[in-house]
Amino acid sequence: RGTARGHDVLRAWLGHAGATFATRGVYAGGDAVVVAQHGVWRDAATGAPGGEAEVATRFRVDGGHVAELERFDDLAVALQAAG
């Protein structure tokens, strides 16, 4: 939750969040890509499931690189934010 910037922040979060995401669908147009996902969160210490949800991630691509990403709890809202 929240906002942060930089590769190091994302890399650190992915390393400790205990989250995995299975792609359910991909929607692309212009510089935006929205990926519908099923997310599963596990306790970092025990590996026990902590929760799961359908989520969507909006990516903005600039020059062939991901310049921004934002996660949403609702696919329709993510698609709207992507334009």
Secondary structure, DSSP 8 states (H G I E B T S, - for coil): -----SHHHHHHHHHHS-EEEEEEEEEEETTEEEEEEEEEEE-TTT--EEEEEEEEEEEEEETTEEEEEEEES-HHHHHHHH-
